[in-house]
Amino acid sequence: MYPQIVLYCLLTVNILTFITYGIDKYKARHNHWRVREATLLLLAALGGSIGALLAMRAFRHKTQHKKFRYGVPAILLVQLAIAAFCYYRYTSMV
């Protein structure tokens, strides 16, 4: 039951992150107030790194900024390491 809740939360965060990156790209093209870069990176760090990477590709957004080009994949690698550790711990307890 617990792993399913985590997966639903991650799916929700990734969808929210993808949409937020899309909104920021729209605002950038139309000269509106933008979403702060700290917010975009925070969403990636809170579990939305896959959504961030997909949005960066889909919208061609933030791909030239080093903190996004290298930071978001680094966040994803850390999250995968944490997920692998948690999976190992969870399966060894069962």
Residue frames as a rotation matrix with the C-alpha (Angstrom) as fourth column:
MET 1
0.564 0.826 0.000 0.00
0.826 -0.564 0.000 0.00
0.000 0.000 -1.000 0.00
TYR 2
0.467 -0.444 -0.764 2.74
0.226 -0.776 0.589 2.47
-0.855 -0.448 -0.262 0.95
PRO 3
-0.624 -0.754 0.203 4.70
0.399 -0.084 0.913 2.18
-0.672 0.651 0.353 -2.34
GLN 4
-0.168 0.645 0.745 1.51
0.967 -0.040 0.253 2.95
0.193 0.763 -0.617 -4.30
ILE 5
0.777 0.433 -0.457 0.97
0.553 -0.816 0.166 6.17
-0.301 -0.382 -0.874 -2.38
VAL 6
-0.013 -0.879 -0.476 4.56
0.124 -0.474 0.872 7.22
-0.992 -0.048 0.115 -3.07
LEU 7
-0.680 -0.234 0.695 4.12
0.668 0.193 0.719 6.48
-0.302 0.953 0.025 -6.79
TYR 8
0.310 0.870 0.384 0.90
0.930 -0.362 0.069 8.52
0.199 0.336 -0.921 -6.96
CYS 9
0.690 -0.130 -0.712 2.59
0.289 -0.853 0.436 11.43
-0.664 -0.506 -0.551 -5.20
LEU 10
-0.410 -0.910 -0.058 5.56
0.214 -0.158 0.964 11.28
-0.887 0.383 0.260 -7.57
LEU 11
-0.406 0.349 0.845 3.25
0.914 0.132 0.384 11.14
0.022 0.928 -0.372 -10.59
THR 12
0.677 0.727 -0.113 1.36
0.735 -0.676 0.054 14.18
-0.037 -0.119 -0.992 -9.30
VAL 13
0.396 -0.614 -0.683 4.54
0.109 -0.707 0.699 16.17
-0.912 -0.351 -0.214 -8.63
ASN 14
-0.621 -0.679 0.391 5.94
0.438 0.112 0.892 15.32
-0.649 0.726 0.228 -12.08
ILE 15
-0.025 0.701 0.712 2.73
0.978 -0.132 0.164 16.38
0.209 0.700 -0.682 -13.83
LEU 16
0.827 0.310 -0.469 2.67
0.464 -0.848 0.256 19.62
-0.318 -0.429 -0.845 -11.82
THR 17
-0.008 -0.928 -0.371 6.33
0.152 -0.368 0.917 20.25
-0.988 -0.049 0.145 -12.65
PHE 18
-0.574 -0.162 0.802 5.79
0.777 0.201 0.597 19.62
-0.258 0.966 0.010 -16.36
ILE 19
0.407 0.829 0.383 2.83
0.879 -0.469 0.081 22.02
0.247 0.304 -0.920 -16.42
THR 20
0.716 -0.173 -0.676 4.73
0.299 -0.799 0.521 24.67
-0.630 -0.576 -0.521 -14.45
TYR 21
-0.436 -0.899 0.025 7.67
0.329 -0.134 0.935 24.56
-0.837 0.416 0.355 -16.89
GLY 22
-0.377 0.384 0.842 5.17
0.918 0.038 0.394 24.89
0.120 0.922 -0.367 -19.74
ILE 23
0.731 0.660 -0.174 3.53
0.682 -0.717 0.144 27.89
-0.030 -0.224 -0.974 -18.10
ASP 24
0.303 -0.704 -0.643 6.92
0.182 -0.619 0.764 29.52
-0.936 -0.348 -0.059 -17.59
LYS 25
-0.660 -0.521 0.542 7.79
0.599 0.072 0.798 28.99
-0.454 0.851 0.264 -21.26
TYR 26
0.124 0.805 0.580 4.46
0.948 -0.268 0.170 30.54
0.292 0.529 -0.797 -22.28
LYS 27
0.822 0.173 -0.542 5.10
0.421 -0.826 0.376 33.51
-0.383 -0.537 -0.752 -20.01
ALA 28
-0.163 -0.961 -0.224 8.62
0.330 -0.267 0.905 33.91
-0.930 0.073 0.361 -21.40
ARG 29
-0.599 -0.043 0.800 7.30
0.799 0.038 0.600 34.09
-0.056 0.998 0.012 -24.96
HIS 30
0.220 0.823 0.524 4.59
0.754 -0.484 0.444 36.60
0.619 0.298 -0.726 -24.06
ASN 31
-0.565 -0.609 0.557 6.65
0.161 -0.743 -0.649 38.89
0.809 -0.277 0.518 -21.79
HIS 32
0.616 0.752 0.235 4.68
-0.198 -0.142 0.970 38.16
0.763 -0.644 0.061 -18.61
TRP 33
0.189 -0.490 0.851 5.87
-0.981 -0.063 0.182 37.70
-0.036 -0.869 -0.493 -15.04
ARG 34
-0.033 -0.357 -0.934 7.85
-0.492 0.819 -0.296 34.48
0.870 0.450 -0.202 -14.90
VAL 35
0.961 0.175 -0.215 8.01
0.057 0.633 0.772 31.55
0.271 -0.754 0.598 -12.53
ARG 36
0.505 -0.818 0.277 11.12
-0.844 -0.401 0.355 31.92
-0.180 -0.413 -0.893 -10.35
GLU 37
0.068 -0.594 -0.802 14.01
-0.579 0.631 -0.516 29.62
0.812 0.500 -0.301 -11.22
ALA 38
-0.798 -0.349 0.492 14.19
-0.596 0.334 -0.730 28.60
0.091 -0.876 -0.474 -7.56
THR 39
0.063 0.914 0.400 10.60
-0.779 0.296 -0.553 27.36
-0.624 -0.276 0.731 -7.79
LEU 40
0.629 0.138 -0.765 11.34
-0.702 0.522 -0.484 25.35
0.333 0.841 0.426 -10.93
LEU 41
-0.353 -0.850 -0.391 14.38
-0.468 0.522 -0.713 23.74
0.810 -0.069 -0.582 -9.31
LEU 42
-0.642 0.188 0.743 12.49
-0.721 0.180 -0.669 23.12
-0.259 -0.966 0.020 -6.07
LEU 43
0.493 0.869 -0.043 9.78
-0.812 0.442 -0.382 21.25
-0.313 0.223 0.923 -7.96
ALA 44
0.365 -0.461 -0.809 12.46
-0.487 0.646 -0.588 19.08
0.793 0.608 0.011 -9.56
ALA 45
-0.676 -0.718 0.164 14.06
-0.479 0.259 -0.839 18.46
0.559 -0.646 -0.519 -6.16
LEU 46
-0.358 0.633 0.686 10.72
-0.825 0.130 -0.550 17.51
-0.438 -0.763 0.476 -4.58
GLY 47
-0.292 0.181 0.939 10.42
0.123 0.981 -0.151 14.56
-0.948 0.071 -0.309 -6.95
GLY 48
0.727 0.682 -0.076 9.54
0.062 -0.176 -0.982 16.23
-0.684 0.710 -0.170 -10.22
SER 49
-0.191 -0.915 -0.354 12.90
-0.398 -0.258 0.880 15.79
-0.897 0.309 -0.315 -11.94
ILE 50
-0.606 0.035 0.794 11.50
0.617 0.651 0.442 13.51
-0.502 0.758 -0.416 -14.66
GLY 51
0.496 0.856 0.146 8.72
0.807 -0.393 -0.441 16.00
-0.320 0.337 -0.885 -15.37
ALA 52
0.525 -0.398 -0.752 11.29
-0.207 -0.917 0.341 18.80
-0.825 -0.023 -0.564 -15.47
LEU 53
-0.575 -0.804 0.150 13.50
-0.089 0.243 0.966 16.93
-0.813 0.542 -0.211 -17.93
LEU 54
-0.309 0.552 0.775 10.55
0.895 0.445 0.039 16.05
-0.323 0.705 -0.631 -20.15
ALA 55
0.735 0.611 -0.294 9.35
0.515 -0.785 -0.344 19.66
-0.442 0.101 -0.891 -20.09
MET 56
0.099 -0.786 -0.610 12.82
-0.284 -0.610 0.740 20.98
-0.954 0.100 -0.283 -20.88
ARG 57
-0.797 -0.374 0.475 12.83
0.277 0.471 0.837 18.78
-0.537 0.799 -0.272 -23.98
ALA 58
-0.093 0.871 0.483 9.20
0.968 0.192 -0.159 19.29
-0.231 0.453 -0.861 -24.99
PHE 59
0.845 0.493 -0.207 9.21
0.467 -0.869 -0.163 23.08
-0.261 0.041 -0.965 -24.59
ARG 60
0.133 -0.907 0.399 12.92
0.781 -0.152 -0.606 23.64
0.610 0.392 0.688 -25.30
HIS 61
0.710 0.262 0.653 12.97
-0.177 -0.831 0.527 25.60
0.681 -0.490 -0.544 -22.07
LYS 62
0.736 -0.481 0.477 15.91
-0.630 -0.227 0.743 26.29
-0.248 -0.847 -0.470 -19.74
THR 63
0.908 -0.379 0.176 18.17
0.412 0.883 -0.225 24.02
-0.070 0.277 0.958 -21.79
GLN 64
0.356 -0.814 0.460 20.94
0.293 -0.370 -0.882 26.62
0.887 0.449 0.106 -22.05
HIS 65
0.465 -0.152 0.872 21.10
-0.776 -0.544 0.320 27.39
0.425 -0.826 -0.371 -18.33
LYS 66
-0.423 -0.765 -0.486 23.85
-0.408 0.640 -0.651 25.32
0.809 -0.077 -0.583 -16.70
LYS 67
-0.770 0.126 0.625 22.00
-0.606 0.165 -0.779 24.99
-0.201 -0.978 -0.050 -13.42
PHE 68
0.361 0.923 0.135 19.13
-0.757 0.375 -0.535 23.34
-0.544 0.091 0.834 -15.29
ARG 69
0.472 -0.219 -0.854 21.13
-0.714 0.472 -0.516 21.46
0.517 0.854 0.066 -17.92
TYR 70
-0.437 -0.732 -0.523 23.34
-0.181 0.641 -0.746 19.81
0.881 -0.231 -0.413 -15.30
GLY 71
-0.769 0.110 0.630 21.37
-0.639 -0.176 -0.749 20.38
0.028 -0.978 0.206 -12.11
VAL 72
0.263 0.961 0.082 18.13
-0.957 0.271 -0.104 18.64
-0.122 -0.051 0.991 -13.03
PRO 73
0.470 -0.124 -0.874 19.86
-0.300 0.909 -0.290 15.43
0.830 0.398 0.390 -14.23
ALA 74
-0.676 -0.737 -0.010 22.00
-0.193 0.189 -0.963 15.51
0.712 -0.649 -0.270 -11.07
ILE 75
-0.419 0.633 0.651 18.84
-0.890 -0.147 -0.431 15.79
-0.177 -0.760 0.625 -8.97
LEU 76
0.579 0.657 -0.482 17.38
-0.759 0.650 -0.025 12.83
0.297 0.381 0.876 -10.87
LEU 77
-0.036 -0.680 -0.732 20.48
-0.133 0.730 -0.671 10.71
0.990 0.073 -0.117 -10.19
VAL 78
-0.868 -0.238 0.436 20.29
-0.430 -0.079 -0.899 11.48
0.248 -0.968 -0.033 -6.47
GLN 79
-0.028 0.948 0.316 16.58
-0.974 0.045 -0.220 10.64
-0.223 -0.314 0.923 -6.45
LEU 80
0.528 0.166 -0.833 17.22
-0.517 0.841 -0.160 7.35
0.674 0.516 0.529 -8.24
ALA 81
-0.532 -0.783 -0.322 19.90
-0.112 0.442 -0.890 6.48
0.839 -0.437 -0.323 -5.69
ILE 82
-0.715 0.356 0.602 17.50
-0.686 -0.195 -0.701 7.26
-0.132 -0.914 0.383 -2.85
ALA 83
0.360 0.905 -0.227 14.76
-0.932 0.359 -0.049 5.21
0.037 0.229 0.973 -4.53
ALA 84
0.183 -0.378 -0.908 17.11
-0.278 0.866 -0.417 2.25
0.943 0.329 0.054 -4.99
PHE 85
-0.847 -0.512 0.141 18.16
-0.235 0.125 -0.964 2.45
0.476 -0.850 -0.226 -1.34
CYS 86
-0.398 0.784 0.476 14.54
-0.866 -0.149 -0.478 2.64
-0.304 -0.602 0.738 -0.16
TYR 87
0.483 0.557 -0.676 13.52
-0.772 0.635 -0.029 -0.22
0.413 0.536 0.736 -2.44
TYR 88
-0.258 -0.683 -0.684 16.37
-0.138 0.726 -0.673 -2.36
0.956 -0.079 -0.281 -1.12
ARG 89
-0.920 -0.091 0.382 15.47
-0.376 -0.082 -0.923 -1.56
0.115 -0.993 0.041 2.49
TYR 90
-0.069 0.987 0.145 11.75
-0.976 -0.037 -0.215 -2.17
-0.207 -0.156 0.966 1.90
THR 91
0.497 0.275 -0.823 12.23
-0.598 0.796 -0.095 -5.51
0.628 0.540 0.560 0.13
SER 92
-0.496 -0.740 -0.454 14.75
-0.111 0.573 -0.812 -6.73
0.861 -0.352 -0.367 2.67
MET 93
-0.786 0.272 0.555 12.27
-0.608 -0.174 -0.775 -6.08
-0.114 -0.946 0.303 5.49
VAL 94
0.211 0.962 -0.176 9.46
-0.978 0.207 -0.040 -8.04
-0.003 0.180 0.984 3.85
